[in-house]
C-alpha cells in the first residue's frame, strides 16, 4: 500500500515526492456542493475519506471536531465558496522538528 492510499494517518512526504492525491475528498465536496452552496456559503466542510462529516462556521470549529475524532489523519477542511476557485491545501508534517504544538 503506498502512502497516498493510507487512510489511518497523514503520510509523511519527502522533499521530491508528488503532492497528495485528494481527488477522493474533492469528489465528496462536488457531490454535495449544490446543497452546501445554497445553505452554508462561507462556512467550512469537514471531509474524511468518502464522507462529509459536517459543516462548521470556522476552521477552528472544524478542527475541534476533526482532531479528537480522526487524529492528525487524512481529513480536509474545504471552504464553501460561491464558485470553484483554485485552492491551496498545505501539507503540514506534524512530525517535522520545526512543528510544535501551541496548546
C-alpha positions in Angstrom: 0.0 0.0 0.0 1.5 3.3 -0.9 1.4 6.4 1.3 -1.3 8.0 -0.8 -3.7 5.1 -0.1 -3.2 5.2 3.7 -6.4 6.4 5.4 -5.3 6.0 9.0 -2.6 8.7 9.1 -1.4 11.6 7.1 1.6 10.4 5.1 5.0 12.0 5.6 6.1 13.2 2.2 9.7 13.6 1.2 11.1 16.7 -0.5 10.8 15.3 -4.0 7.5 13.3 -3.5 4.5 14.3 -5.6 1.6 16.1 -3.9 -1.1 14.0 -2.3 -4.0 12.9 -4.4 -7.0 14.5 -2.8 -9.4 13.7 -5.7 -11.4 11.4 -3.5 -12.1 14.1 -0.9 -12.8 16.7 -3.6 -15.3 14.3 -5.2 -17.2 14.2 -1.9 -17.3 18.0 -1.9 -18.5 18.1 -5.5 -21.3 15.7 -4.8 -22.6 17.9 -2.0 -21.7 21.4 -3.4 -25.1 22.4 -4.6 -26.6 21.9 -1.1 -23.6 23.3 0.6 -23.5 26.5 -1.5 -27.2 27.0 -1.0 -27.3 26.5 2.7 -23.7 27.0 4.0 -21.9 29.6 1.9 -18.8 30.9 3.6 -18.6 28.0 6.1 -16.2 25.1 6.2 -16.9 21.5 5.1 -15.1 18.7 7.0 -14.4 15.7 4.8 -12.9 12.4 5.8 -12.5 9.8 3.1 -15.8 9.3 1.3 -17.9 11.1 4.0 -18.9 14.7 4.6 -18.6 14.8 8.3 -20.2 18.2 8.9 -20.3 21.9 8.2 -18.8 24.4 10.6 -18.7 28.2 10.9 -14.9 28.4 11.2 -11.8 26.4 10.5 -11.1 26.2 14.2 -14.5 24.7 14.9 -14.0 22.1 12.2 -10.6 21.2 13.6 -12.0 20.9 17.2 -14.1 18.0 15.8 -11.6 16.5 13.4 -8.5 16.2 15.6 -10.1 14.3 18.5 -12.2 12.1 16.2 -9.6 11.3 13.5 -6.3 12.5 15.0 -3.9 14.1 12.6 -5.0 11.8 9.9 -6.2 12.3 6.4 -9.1 14.7 6.5 -9.6 18.1 4.8 -11.4 21.3 5.7 -12.8 22.8 2.5 -14.1 26.3 2.4 -17.6 26.6 0.8 -17.4 29.2 -1.9 -19.8 30.6 -4.4 -17.8 29.1 -7.3 -14.9 26.8 -7.6 -11.6 28.6 -7.2 -8.1 27.2 -7.1 -7.4 26.3 -3.5 -4.1 25.6 -1.7 -4.2 22.7 0.7 -1.0 22.8 2.7 0.6 19.6 3.9 1.9 20.0 7.4 4.1 17.2 8.7 3.4 17.3 12.4 6.4 15.0 13.0 8.8 17.6 11.5 11.2 19.1 14.1 10.1 22.6 13.1 6.5 21.9 14.1 5.4 22.4 17.6 2.1 22.4 19.3 0.9 25.6 21.0 -1.7 24.1 23.3 
